[in-house]
Amino acid sequence: MKEGLNIPNHVAIILDGNGRWARSKGMPRNYGHVQGAKTVEVICEEAYRMGIQYLTVYAFSTENWNRPSDEVEALMGLLRNYMKTCLKTAAKNNMCVRIIGDKTGLDDDIRNRMEQLEEATKNNTGLHFQIAINYGGRDEIVRAVRRLASRVAAGELAEDEITEDTLSAALDTHGLPEPDLLIRTCNEQRISNFLLWQLAYTEFYFTPVAWPDFSKEELEKAVEAYNKRDRRYGLVKDE
């Protein structure tokens, strides 16, 4: 990678193309998901070596429940196994892991494994790794609004005290910096209900590479492209 680059503090990734990648190789879709999970481990290590402090990946959306039942079942099985693997990886790499999304929609054993993972890694000081599971941006905002409405009803919060800051604090991502860079793989150019509130001023990078083939070199390309952007946050650029 080129020297002197501005490394984004927080990178978010939509992991797209696992199924298509598998089909292109004559394999079942779940094979692609398995390989995609391995790519996540590689990119976590490479991102932190590069200087990225926060990495958030879109693993399973609220809409993914509409996929064929056998694929959803396979994904849940993969998720169960990944929670174990991630615990070992986090311990090895001093990684702090956090799950975002509606955990109430998941089986008890998966929720328990998530809680164990978060508890075991909460004091780690390496990469802050967020996994979005049963996550939808609209759903997150609705759940946040309900939390604030409950506080108002209880007399804990006045209506005029609801601001962007209080809403941000009620989101699943509370306490996290907003993403500097969003990467989506496999040539899809939409955000698919991911981090709708948080991506207000994020730079987007789309690549034709399917997620299982995403590598250190591809991450470097994304960071180099990010460095060519002029981030003004709504301000006028000085002439």
ChimeraX attribute file (.defattr): number of C-alpha atoms within 10 A of each C-alpha:
attribute: neighborCount
match mode: 1-to-1
recipient: residues
	/A:1	12
	/A:2	8
	/A:3	5
	/A:4	6
	/A:5	12
	/A:6	12
	/A:7	19
	/A:8	18
	/A:9	15
	/A:10	22
	/A:11	23
	/A:12	25
	/A:13	22
	/A:14	23
	/A:15	23
	/A:16	23
	/A:17	24
	/A:18	23
	/A:19	19
	/A:20	17
	/A:21	24
	/A:22	21
	/A:23	15
	/A:24	11
	/A:25	11
	/A:26	10
	/A:27	13
	/A:28	15
	/A:29	19
	/A:30	19
	/A:31	17
	/A:32	23
	/A:33	26
	/A:34	18
	/A:35	16
	/A:36	25
	/A:37	20
	/A:38	14
	/A:39	18
	/A:40	20
	/A:41	15
	/A:42	14
	/A:43	17
	/A:44	23
	/A:45	17
	/A:46	17
	/A:47	21
	/A:48	18
	/A:49	12
	/A:50	15
	/A:51	14
	/A:52	19
	/A:53	19
	/A:54	24
	/A:55	23
	/A:56	24
	/A:57	22
	/A:58	23
	/A:59	22
	/A:60	21
	/A:61	19
	/A:62	18
	/A:63	12
	/A:64	16
	/A:65	13
	/A:66	10
	/A:67	10
	/A:68	9
	/A:69	10
	/A:70	10
	/A:71	17
	/A:72	16
	/A:73	13
	/A:74	16
	/A:75	18
	/A:76	16
	/A:77	12
	/A:78	15
	/A:79	21
	/A:80	16
	/A:81	13
	/A:82	17
	/A:83	18
	/A:84	14
	/A:85	14
	/A:86	17
	/A:87	20
	/A:88	14
	/A:89	15
	/A:90	22
	/A:91	14
	/A:92	9
	/A:93	15
	/A:94	17
	/A:95	24
	/A:96	23
	/A:97	26
	/A:98	20
	/A:99	22
	/A:100	20
	/A:101	23
	/A:102	18
	/A:103	15
	/A:104	9
	/A:105	12
	/A:106	13
	/A:107	10
	/A:108	11
	/A:109	10
	/A:110	17
	/A:111	16
	/A:112	13
	/A:113	18
	/A:114	21
	/A:115	14
	/A:116	15
	/A:117	22
	/A:118	16
	/A:119	13
	/A:120	15
	/A:121	19
	/A:122	15
	/A:123	12
	/A:124	15
	/A:125	12
	/A:126	19
	/A:127	22
	/A:128	23
	/A:129	22
	/A:130	20
	/A:131	18
	/A:132	23
	/A:133	21
	/A:134	22
	/A:135	26
	/A:136	24
	/A:137	21
	/A:138	15
	/A:139	15
	/A:140	23
	/A:141	19
	/A:142	13
	/A:143	17
	/A:144	19
	/A:145	17
	/A:146	13
	/A:147	15
	/A:148	21
	/A:149	17
	/A:150	13
	/A:151	14
	/A:152	15
	/A:153	12
	/A:154	10
	/A:155	10
	/A:156	11
	/A:157	15
	/A:158	13
	/A:159	13
	/A:160	6
	/A:161	10
	/A:162	14
	/A:163	10
	/A:164	10
	/A:165	10
	/A:166	15
	/A:167	16
	/A:168	17
	/A:169	15
	/A:170	19
	/A:171	22
	/A:172	21
	/A:173	19
	/A:174	13
	/A:175	10
	/A:176	14
	/A:177	12
	/A:178	20
	/A:179	22
	/A:180	21
	/A:181	23
	/A:182	24
	/A:183	21
	/A:184	24
	/A:185	23
	/A:186	21
	/A:187	14
	/A:188	15
	/A:189	14
	/A:190	11
	/A:191	16
	/A:192	14
	/A:193	16
	/A:194	22
	/A:195	25
	/A:196	14
	/A:197	17
	/A:198	17
	/A:199	17
	/A:200	12
	/A:201	15
	/A:202	17
	/A:203	17
	/A:204	20
	/A:205	18
	/A:206	16
	/A:207	17
	/A:208	14
	/A:209	17
	/A:210	22
	/A:211	27
	/A:212	24
	/A:213	16
	/A:214	20
	/A:215	16
	/A:216	18
	/A:217	11
	/A:218	15
	/A:219	17
	/A:220	17
	/A:221	16
	/A:222	18
	/A:223	22
	/A:224	16
	/A:225	14
	/A:226	21
	/A:227	14
	/A:228	10
	/A:229	10
	/A:230	9
	/A:231	14
	/A:232	9
	/A:233	10
	/A:234	7
	/A:235	7
	/A:236	7
	/A:237	9
	/A:238	4
	/A:239	3
